[in-house]
């Protein structure tokens, strides 16, 4: 490799952040469903999320730059083998501007550093889950994007500092830069300098947390999150009380449940707030619908399973989409997964990652109509749990010549 045409490459595997109800609602209401500053992407209230393991859900992102890349082409972004316009994405441009500025500061203070900030970037990303379908693809995508470029530029900023940059791309992404249980502190300053992510507890604090994701639909949402948020803020009569009192109180309660590893409280807040969030969408005028019949069948099944078990063994949450995320503890794996596996058809993909056998012990307790809807409506499952944040990988998606490569994510 000649010194006149250097090539720099870094690969990051970003863990997707999917939220249980309270987290999802906070993410939706106070990022997409309510902002005090749209340009800086500042939320009205703080929020909290669980970072899930990338063993099942992940976004691979490679950031590269080289003097060999034609400067006239500018920065480029390829997502799932399709080109995406960076110039047409103000959120992406905002993140890149901040990252380049930090690199330029390093280069100014140390003249021996290569001028990476002057090279065009070639960024390639692949997801193994549906995009824009209510599965937090923007969280994983922007978190991996910011982490990859920051590592390429060898920036010394902490994950919390970088979260302020990721926030400008996607509010939820700021939380996905860390593992475990992560809060997004809303902050009070007008410039957003105190609006950043903070780890509430590491993965090791409550590693028994598991998640079953029922993919009801991989299609893009009929009503995009931004449009739905604007309608809700403008027309929902339920929104003000949630923003001013309900969610802030639940924020305190959910953090306490995590610190105490209290699944009963965690589960109840999760489900109640998921219901509350979708109630505000129903209260929007005209109403917006993100759940479908299969989603509601999943809700019924969870309550039926808990009732039959005589205790709370699982909890559901829904983002702005129909796909269900069902939380449970490792000790209840057979009870929860076994019941859902007995309900779903043998054609449902995703079970191969688990040795769990179908069990009929609680199957009969699930409403027959709900069971039928689930068997017909769920095409894939993901089995995962709480995990770490983005990690560096050896495999790359861009060659030294700039050729875009592919890999099985």
N, C-alpha and C positions, 0 to 999 in steps of 0.2 A: 504494500500500500504506500503510495507516494505521499510525501509530506505536503505536496501542493494540493492534494485532493483528499483531505482527511474525511473519515466517516465515523460518526458517533451513533451509538445505538443503545437503547435500554428497554427492557421488557418488564412489564408489571402485570401481575395477575390480581385483578381487583375483586374483592369479595362484595357480593351484592347485599345491600341492606334492605331487608323486607321487614315491615313493621306489623306488630300486633296492633289491635284496634286503636288503643290510646296513642301509640306512636304514629300510626298511619293518620289518624285524625289530626293530630298536632301538625304533622308534616303537611297535610292537605289544607287544614284551616289556617295555619300560620306560616305557610310558605306559599302554596298555590291558592289557598282559600283565605288569604288575608295578609297583606304586606303593608308595613308602614313606610316602605320606600321600595318602589318597583325597580328602580335602576340598580340599586345596590343589593336588591333581593333581601331586604331585612324583614323578618317576621314580626307579627304583632305579639306573639307569645313564644316562650321557650317550648322545646319539644324533645322527644327522646326516642331512640330506636335500638333494635337489636341487630347487630351485624351477623349475618348468617355465614356458615362455612362455605368456602368455595369448592368443597368436594363435590357439590351438586350444581350450584348456581354460580356462574363466574363470567367475568368479562376479561379477555386477554387484550392488552394494549401495548403496542410497541411505539416508542417515540424515537425518531432518528433525524439527524441533520448532517449535511455534507456540503462541501464546496462544489461537489460534482452535480448537485441538484440545480437545475436552471433557476436563477433568481427570478426570472420573468414568470415562472409558474407559481411562485409564492408558496405559502403553506398549503398542504393538502391533507385531507382526512378521508379515510376509507373505512366504512362500517359494514361488516358482514359482506365483504366483497363488492360493495357498491360505493361509488364516490359521493361524498357529501360536501356541500359548499360551506367552507369556513366563513367566507365573506358574507354569506347570507345568514349567519348565526351570530347575533350580537352577544349572546351568552358565551359562546366559544371564544369570540374575539376578546371579550373582557378578561377571561381567564388567561389567555395567551399574553395579553398586554401586561398583566401583572407579573407573570412568570418571566417574561423577557426583561422587564424593568429590573427585577431582582438579579437576573444574570448579568445585566449591564453594570449594575453596581459592583458585582464581584470583579468583573473584567476591568473596571476603572480603578479599583483598589489594588489589583494585581495584574500588571501589564504582561506577565508571562503566560497568563491563561489564554487558551484559544478563544477567538471571538465567535463563540457558538451563537450568540444572540443575533448575529448578522446572517446566519445561514437559514435557508428555508427549512421548515420542518416537514417531515413526512410521518404522519400518524396513522396507524392501522389498528383497528379494534375488531374483535369478534366476540359475540355473546352466544351462550348456549341456551338462551331463554328468549321468549317473545319480547319484541321491542314495542313500547307505547301501548302495552296491553294491561297496564295496572300491575306489573311485576317489578316496579322500581328499577327499570332499565337505566333511567337517567342517573340514578344514584350510583350504580356500579360504574356506568360509563364515565361520568365526569370525575368520580373519585380516582379511577384508574388513569384517566387522562391527565389530571393534575399531578398525581404521584409520579407518573412516568416522565413527564416533561421536567418536573422538579428534580428527579434523579438524574436525568440526562444533563441538566444544567448544574448538577452538583450543588444545589441550594442547601444552605444550612438550616433553613427554617424548620420548626417543629411541625408535627401534624396539626396542632391547634392553629398555628399561624397559617399553614397551607389551607386549613378548612375555611378560612375567610375568603380565599380565592375560589375554592370549589363551590362555595355558597353562591357565587355570582353565576355559576353555570347551572346548578341545581341545588336548591336548598337542602334537599335530602342527602346530596353528595358530601356535604361537609361532615355529616355524621359517619358516613361510610369510610372515611379515611382512618378510622380507628376500629379496633376490635371490641368484642364484648357488648356492653350496654352503654350507649353513648347519648349524651344530651346535647342539644343545640341551644345554647344560651342566647336568648333574643338580644340582650344588650339594650342600652339606652342611648348611646351616643349617635348623633346624626350621621357621622362618617362611617358607622358600622364597625369601628375598630374593636368593639367589645362584643360583637356578634359572632361567636365561634363555637366549635365543638369542644366538648369536655367529656372524658371517659368517666362514667358513673361507677362502673365496676368492670374489671377485666373478664375475659372468657373464663378464667380459672376460678372466679368467684362463684359462678353458678353454671358449671359445665354440663349439668344434667339436662339443660333445656334442649328440647328437640322440636322440630317443625315438620309437619306434613303439608305439602303444597299441592292443592288440587287445581290443575290447569283446566279450567272450564272453557276458556276461549283464548286463543293466541292472536285473535284479530285486534286491530287497533280500535281504540275507544271511539264510539259514535260522537261523543262530546269530549273534546280535548280538555285536559285538566285546567288550563288557563282560562278557557271560555267558561267552564263550569264554575270556577272560582269567582269570576267576575259576576256571573249571574247570582250566585249565592250571596255574596257580599251586598249586592245591590237590592236583592228582593226578599231574602229569607228573614222571617220574623224571629226565627230561633237562633240565628247566628249571633246577635249581640250578646245574649246572655251566656252563650257558650264561650265567647271570646273573653268576656269580662270576669266571669266567676267560675263556671263549671270546669273548664280545662285547666286553669291555673291551680285549682284545688286538687284535681286529679294528678297533676304533675307531681305534686308533693307526695301524694299517696302511692303512686306507682314507683317512685324512686325508693320509698320506704319498703315496699314489697320486695324489690330487688335486693336491697341491702339485707333484708331479713330472710330472703329466699322463701317467701310466702306465696306459694302457687295459687292458693284459693283467692287471695286478694288480687294478685296479678291477673288471674283469669277473669274475675268478675269485672274489673276495670277495663280490661281488654275488650270484652264482649260488649259491655255497656257503651263504651265510647265508639266502637265500630258502629253500633246501632244508631248512636246519636249523630255521628257524622253523616250517615246515609239518610237520617231523618231530615237533616238540613238540606240535603239535595232534593228530597221529596218536597220539602217546604219551599224550594226555589220556584220562581215563576218565570216561564213555564218550568215544570219540574224536570230534573235531570235524573236519569236512571243508570246506575253502574252495575247493579245486581240483576241477575236473571233468575229464572225458576230453579236452575241447578244450584245457584248460590244460596237461595233460600232453603233448598233441601239440605245443603251442608249445615246450615244454622240449626235446622230441626234435628239433624242427626247428632250433632254435638250435644244438644240439650237432652236428647233421648239417651245417649250413652252415659252422660253424667248422672241422669236420674236412675238408670239401671245399675250403675256402679255404686250408687249411694254416696258419692262424693264427687268433687270436681276433678276430673282426670284430663280434661282437654278444654281448649278455648279457641274460638275462631276470631279472625279479623279479615277485613277486606279493604284494600286500597281503592283507588278510583277505577275499579274494574271488577269483573265477576269472579276472579280467581280467589279461592279460599286459602288462607294460611292458618293452619291448625296447630296450636302449641300444646305440648304435653311434656311430662318428665320421663326420663329414661326408664324408670321403674315401671311405668305404665305403657311401655311400648307394645307388649303383646295385646293388652286390652284395647288400646286405641288403633294401632295399625292393623291388628288382626281383624277387628270389626270392619274397618273401612275396606280392607282387602277382600273380605268375604262379600261385601256389597258390590264392589266394582267388578267389571268383567275381566276375563283373562286377557283380553286384548289391550287393556290399559297399560301403557308403557311406564317404565320407571321403577317397577317393583324389583327388577333384577339386582338392584344394589342392596337388597335386604333379604335375609333368610327367614323372615317372619312368615309364619303359616297363617292361612285364613282361619278365623275362629268364629264359631256360631254362637258362642256364649252370650254375646250381647247383640248379635245381629237381629234376633227376633224382637228386641226392644226398640229398634229403629222403625219409625213409621214406614209402612210398605210403599206409600206413594213417594216419600222422600228417597227411599232406597232405589226405586225404579228410576227416578230422575237422575240420581247420581250415577247409576250404572250406565245410563245412556249419554249423560252429559259430560263426564270427566274422561278426557282422552289421554292424560299423562299425569304422573305424580312425581314430585321431587321429595326425597327424604334427606333432611339436613338438620342442622342445629346451630347453636351459637358458635361463632368462630372469630378468627383474627381479622385484621385489616389487610390492605394490599401487601403483597409480597413480591419480591423480584424473582424472575424465572430466567433460565438459560436460553430457552427457545425464543426465537425472534420471528416477527412477521414481515420484516423488511431485510433484503439482502444488501450487501455492500454496494452493489450496483444500483440500488434503489428499487429493485424488483419487489413487488408485493407477493409475499408467500402466504400460504394457508396452513392451518394446523387444526386438528380435531380438538375443539375446546371442551 
